[in-house]
Amino acid sequence: MKQTNVLGLEAPLVHAIAAVRRRYEESHGEKSDISLTTLIGPPLISELKRRHDDELTEDASDVIYALFGSLAHEILRGVADGMEGYLVEKRLYANVRGWKLSGALDIAYYRHQDAGYRLDDWKVVSVWEALNGPKPDKTAQLNCLAEFMRRNGYGPVNSLRLVYLFRDWSKRKAQRGEHPPTQVQMVDVPTWTSEETNAYLDARVRLHQEARALRDDAIPLCTPSERWEAEPAYAVMKTGRKSALRLLPTLDEAESWKAKNGGTHIDVRPGEPTRCLSFCAAAPVCRFGKELLKPKDELLENLKASLEIQGTALNSPKSEEHYYDKVFNRGTAP
Ligand code: SF4
């Protein structure tokens, strides 16, 4: 993937970002068929990035977050490496369905190796990542790493934790109860059995292997949750009024609210695919992402087409207008 520098950032910063990116990609692809992070992610994203690497670009200013994460990891690794009782930044491998998988653990703590480990994952993140609890992919990642440890002879892994280091924490907001009480937070992650983890690994590898054999346009689209799509909302509307009388999370609730309080009809407002719009590097070469990134005068028709691709339909002109506004106002159209 080519790196651009639209802000004209100074060379040392741009080179530092490029080095972080290069090291990340090398470490993830090194000596393996697929990295754990890629395995857990959607096959469509990984295949498109792999096949269209030369066509894709990423601006240096969009990956500053990676530099922050890397700085924290470097310092923690430097301090913890060699300390008694800690296994730090270890890359591990496992074979599944004929593929060699690789994954790196951040830090595993043990009092006695035979008594087992506590595996921690350091995350430099926004507070929003922590407010809704660990995401399913983080739970999967830690459990898979625990399985890699078992397979590589490191003894039992008894507990898993995410250690959040918040990059946007505010003491004022914490005092108002809007942010976590401290800038670091440790969250226990549910553990899976070895059988459950191996079944998960097997299913993920099969999915990626199948995608590798398909043409771009035949690979299944990322699911709504993989597109970080919010749940749809149901708007109780009144003819002649532009805004909704009430927005509700289900059609049943919207219908019963309308029966009690009035309104003429209900519009569906689909959740916007946040990842496709703002965070997917493969969007310019993805059939779904391309539709969303087209210029304004083509957007509405293309949006309808892309929703049809995923089997969803907008049910009224008002829904179309609302979705169109949301997408266009985000400035995603070139
Ligand atoms: S644009 Fe959306 S659907 Fe396409 S690869 Fe990216 S996340 Fe998946």
Residues whose N, C-alpha, C, O or C-beta is under 5 A from the ligand:
A	BS01	SF4	L44 I45 C222 E226 R227 R275 C276 C280 A282 A283 C286 F288 G289
